[in-house]
Amino acid sequence: MGLAFAVALGFGVAAATGGLPADFVSVLDLVTTQSGFAIVALGFLGGVTGWQFVEIRRPTRSELRLVAPSLATVLTIEALRQLAVRQGYVGVAGTLSTPGEMSATAVAILLGATVLLAPPVEELFFRGVVQQYVADVASPAVGIAVATILFVPVHGFGILLTASSLMAAVVVVLVLAVLSTVLGMAYARTQNLAIPIAIHAGYNLLAVFVAIGVQQVSLTAEFPVF
């Protein structure tokens, strides 16, 4: 229900603001969807489990050592996808539906939101609430699996709007599944939400430049996976 609420909130705002500039709608849709996740996660922690259910603390050196290899793994997968797109093996697809041309201001705001807003909110919801709750009931592996099963469809609407073919959509789904699994494993190992947040934020930022480097496109081109 919480997942449906967050997604419906984003869709509702997008529908209600359909007459506004496309740049504005793209940013507002992202912000409202993330706000929905935050409301549900904070409500669950405050009303069901208590705030101590999720731990966010200053990372230790051993925890920080997980960030680089995790980032390398997911960025390599994304680079291979971008290379396959460039070579024509698969079509273009992403998780954010953006206009063909965006103003520099809109690009800066959208990039800032995907790096500074989406990672902490999504990690709180998917890893801190969903994964941890399921892990406590079943096992860490099941928690990672359930969080991943929910994480991927959340980005499904953007994939449907941007995918040029079924294969393109499938490849993006696989990238998302790998990303979610890596984030889940990092959280399960450290029990510190700061680590998957750092990995997620790093990925969202660096994946843009991976796309620019591989595709040789401008920053205003289609965003990669977020």
RODO-2510 file (C-alpha; in nm, 4 decimals, decimal comma):
residues 226
     n   res          X          Y          Z
     1     m     0,0000     0,0000     0,0000
     2     g     0,2827     0,2387     0,0828
     3     l     0,4491     0,1713    -0,2504
     4     a     0,1221     0,2293    -0,4358
     5     f     0,0656     0,5554    -0,2470
     6     a     0,4069     0,6956    -0,3390
     7     v     0,3772     0,6026    -0,7057
     8     a     0,0169     0,7239    -0,7292
     9     l     0,1183     1,0565    -0,5771
    10     g     0,3782     1,1089    -0,8473
    11     f     0,1403     1,0049    -1,1254
    12     g    -0,1348     1,2266    -0,9858
    13     v     0,0843     1,5340    -0,9808
    14     a     0,2074     1,4605    -1,3330
    15     a    -0,1511     1,4354    -1,4562
    16     a    -0,2648     1,7479    -1,2729
    17     t     0,0245     1,9553    -1,4096
    18     g     0,0032     1,8327    -1,7672
    19     g    -0,0415     2,1869    -1,8977
    20     l     0,2782     2,3172    -1,7398
    21     p     0,6207     2,3223    -1,9107
    22     a     0,7595     1,9703    -1,9551
    23     d     1,0797     2,0632    -1,7699
    24     f     0,8796     2,1601    -1,4621
    25     v     0,6570     1,8508    -1,4748
    26     s     0,9553     1,6118    -1,4912
    27     v     1,1142     1,7660    -1,1832
    28     l     0,7874     1,7929    -0,9899
    29     d     0,6941     1,4326    -1,0673
    30     l     1,0272     1,3088    -0,9292
    31     v     1,0038     1,5246    -0,6176
    32     t     0,6452     1,4265    -0,5356
    33     t     0,7104     1,0546    -0,5846
    34     q     1,0095     1,0749    -0,3514
    35     s     0,7985     1,2711    -0,1037
    36     g     0,5479     0,9862    -0,1083
    37     f     0,8192     0,7336    -0,0258
    38     a     0,9444     0,9547     0,2569
    39     i     0,5971     0,9968     0,4067
    40     v     0,5310     0,6220     0,4032
    41     a     0,8736     0,5298     0,5417
    42     l     0,8654     0,7871     0,8209
    43     g     0,5076     0,6950     0,9063
    44     f     0,6018     0,3271     0,9297
    45     l     0,9024     0,3976     1,1502
    46     g     0,7148     0,6407     1,3721
    47     g     0,3981     0,4352     1,4063
    48     v     0,5044     0,0709     1,3784
    49     t     0,8686    -0,0139     1,4430
    50     g     1,0131     0,2896     1,6170
    51     w     1,2967     0,5124     1,4955
    52     q     1,5690     0,2769     1,6172
    53     f     1,4640     0,0245     1,3512
    54     v     1,6917     0,1942     1,0967
    55     e     2,0457     0,2971     1,1829
    56     i     2,2252     0,5761     0,9993
    57     r     2,5648     0,6576     1,1423
    58     r     2,9040     0,7849     1,0389
    59     p     3,0626     0,5045     0,8316
    60     t     3,3702     0,3252     0,9554
    61     r     3,6716     0,2729     0,7299
    62     s     3,5791    -0,0901     0,6717
    63     e     3,2271     0,0140     0,5705
    64     l     3,3578     0,2801     0,3340
    65     r     3,5742     0,0200     0,1634
    66     l     3,2544    -0,1363     0,0285
    67     v     3,1610     0,1764    -0,1650
    68     a     3,4275     0,1712    -0,4381
    69     p     3,3879    -0,1938    -0,5495
    70     s     3,0101    -0,1635    -0,5325
    71     l     3,0172     0,1470    -0,7496
    72     a     3,2616    -0,0159    -0,9889
    73     t     3,0290    -0,3131    -1,0305
    74     v     2,7122    -0,1197    -1,1090
    75     l     2,8868     0,1422    -1,3233
    76     t     3,0533    -0,1305    -1,5293
    77     i     2,7126    -0,2876    -1,5927
    78     e     2,5717     0,0513    -1,6953
    79     a     2,8715     0,1225    -1,9199
    80     l     2,8206    -0,2111    -2,0961
    81     r     2,4539    -0,1255    -2,1481
    82     q     2,5427     0,2139    -2,2898
    83     l     2,8003     0,0531    -2,5193
    84     a     2,5401    -0,1964    -2,6404
    85     v     2,3067     0,0949    -2,7151
    86     r     2,5778     0,2792    -2,9049
    87     q     2,6600    -0,0290    -3,1120
    88     g     2,2933    -0,0834    -3,1884
    89     y     2,2561    -0,4157    -3,0068
    90     v     1,9793    -0,2796    -2,7839
    91     g     1,7606     0,0290    -2,8006
    92     v     1,7569     0,3379    -2,5827
    93     a     1,5757     0,3262    -2,2478
    94     g     1,5905     0,4918    -1,9083
    95     t     1,3893     0,5360    -1,5920
    96     l     1,3108     0,9073    -1,6197
    97     s     1,0849     1,0441    -1,8886
    98     t     1,2359     1,3801    -1,9822
    99     p     1,1754     1,6208    -2,2714
   100     g     1,4009     1,5957    -2,5747
   101     e     1,5492     1,9336    -2,4830
   102     m     1,5788     2,0702    -2,1316
   103     s     1,6968     2,4047    -2,0027
   104     a     2,0219     2,4168    -1,8103
   105     t     1,8289     2,5089    -1,4959
   106     a     1,5963     2,2093    -1,5283
   107     v     1,8898     1,9752    -1,5892
   108     a     2,0701     2,1071    -1,2800
   109     i     1,7602     2,0693    -1,0615
   110     l     1,6803     1,7220    -1,1927
   111     l     2,0387     1,6034    -1,1520
   112     g     2,0496     1,7499    -0,8022
   113     a     1,7270     1,5715    -0,7095
   114     t     1,8487     1,2370    -0,8426
   115     v     2,1731     1,2665    -0,6460
   116     l     2,0660     1,4400    -0,3243
   117     l     1,6979     1,3499    -0,2850
   118     a     1,6267     1,0122    -0,4463
   119     p     1,9105     0,8076    -0,2884
   120     p     1,8381     0,8811     0,0808
   121     v     1,4608     0,8589     0,0353
   122     e     1,4614     0,5401    -0,1725
   123     e     1,7198     0,3719     0,0499
   124     l     1,5206     0,4589     0,3609
   125     f     1,2108     0,3032     0,2047
   126     f     1,3493     0,0019     0,0192
   127     r     1,6468    -0,0944     0,2345
   128     g     1,5693     0,0613     0,5716
   129     v     1,2009    -0,0334     0,5863
   130     v     1,1173    -0,3057     0,3318
   131     q     1,4404    -0,5048     0,3328
   132     q     1,5006    -0,4790     0,7061
   133     y     1,1434    -0,5708     0,7971
   134     v     1,1387    -0,8751     0,5684
   135     a     1,4871    -0,9773     0,6817
   136     d     1,3745    -0,9745     1,0441
   137     v     1,0753    -1,1928     0,9577
   138     a     1,2489    -1,4257     0,7104
   139     s     1,6189    -1,3813     0,6243
   140     p     1,8572    -1,1174     0,4823
   141     a     1,8535    -1,2879     0,1411
   142     v     1,4743    -1,2796     0,1269
   143     g     1,4802    -0,9166     0,2393
   144     i     1,7135    -0,8237    -0,0469
   145     a     1,4989    -1,0164    -0,2948
   146     v     1,1710    -0,8567    -0,1856
   147     a     1,3205    -0,5064    -0,1849
   148     t     1,4540    -0,5656    -0,5358
   149     i     1,1213    -0,7009    -0,6598
   150     l     0,9569    -0,3776    -0,5407
   151     f     1,2419    -0,1442    -0,6396
   152     v     1,2367    -0,2351    -1,0093
   153     p     0,8636    -0,1783    -1,0838
   154     v     0,8762     0,1652    -0,9205
   155     h     1,0858     0,2753    -1,2174
   156     g     0,8676     0,0851    -1,4617
   157     f     0,6599     0,3798    -1,5821
   158     g     0,9708     0,5706    -1,6852
   159     i     1,0993     0,2614    -1,8643
   160     l     0,7718     0,2217    -2,0538
   161     l     0,7836     0,5846    -2,1662
   162     t     1,1481     0,5805    -2,2768
   163     a     1,2158     0,2261    -2,4002
   164     s     1,2481     0,2007    -2,7774
   165     s     1,1983    -0,1776    -2,7707
   166     l     1,1147    -0,4666    -2,5412
   167     m     1,4800    -0,5717    -2,5296
   168     a     1,5824    -0,2196    -2,4280
   169     a     1,3343    -0,2318    -2,1397
   170     v     1,4510    -0,5774    -2,0304
   171     v     1,8147    -0,4649    -2,0215
   172     v     1,7301    -0,1633    -1,8043
   173     v     1,5328    -0,3887    -1,5705
   174     l     1,8382    -0,6139    -1,5363
   175     v     2,0587    -0,3135    -1,4560
   176     l     1,8102    -0,2024    -1,1905
   177     a     1,8018    -0,5526    -1,0432
   178     v     2,1815    -0,5589    -1,0170
   179     l     2,1859    -0,2113    -0,8625
   180     s     1,9207    -0,3016    -0,6053
   181     t     2,0965    -0,6274    -0,5175
   182     v     2,4291    -0,4489    -0,4664
   183     l     2,2611    -0,1862    -0,2482
   184     g     2,0818    -0,4562    -0,0512
   185     m     2,3993    -0,6545     0,0085
   186     a     2,5801    -0,3411     0,1254
   187     y     2,3064    -0,2666     0,3766
   188     a     2,2796    -0,6266     0,4954
   189     r     2,6533    -0,6376     0,5564
   190     t     2,6903    -0,3031     0,7357
   191     q     2,3455    -0,2349     0,8850
   192     n     2,4302     0,1279     0,8177
   193     l     2,1962     0,3050     0,5760
   194     a     2,4657     0,5618     0,4989
   195     i     2,6504     0,3053     0,2855
   196     p     2,3762     0,2196     0,0331
   197     i     2,2861     0,5891     0,0228
   198     a     2,6450     0,6747    -0,0722
   199     i     2,6559     0,4002    -0,3368
   200     h     2,3182     0,5012    -0,4807
   201     a     2,4082     0,8709    -0,4929
   202     g     2,7458     0,7962    -0,6481
   203     y     2,5845     0,5767    -0,9093
   204     n     2,3168     0,8301    -1,0008
   205     l     2,5816     1,0990    -1,0465
   206     l     2,8512     0,8983    -1,2217
   207     a     2,6099     0,7083    -1,4472
   208     v     2,5298     1,0390    -1,6175
   209     f     2,8949     1,0877    -1,7059
   210     v     2,9296     0,7244    -1,8094
   211     a     2,6461     0,7844    -2,0557
   212     i     2,8065     1,1059    -2,1785
   213     g     3,1424     0,9352    -2,2226
   214     v     3,0144     0,6256    -2,3997
   215     q     2,7430     0,7888    -2,6097
   216     q     2,9322     1,1160    -2,6581
   217     v     2,6192     1,3175    -2,5940
   218     s     2,5503     1,6392    -2,4061
   219     l     2,4273     1,6642    -2,0482
   220     t     2,0810     1,7559    -2,1766
   221     a     2,0368     1,4185    -2,3480
   222     e     1,8326     1,1329    -2,1977
   223     f     1,9236     1,0387    -1,8448
   224     p     2,0471     0,6844    -1,7764
   225     v     1,9134     0,4564    -1,5056
   226     f     1,8349     0,6082    -1,1662
***
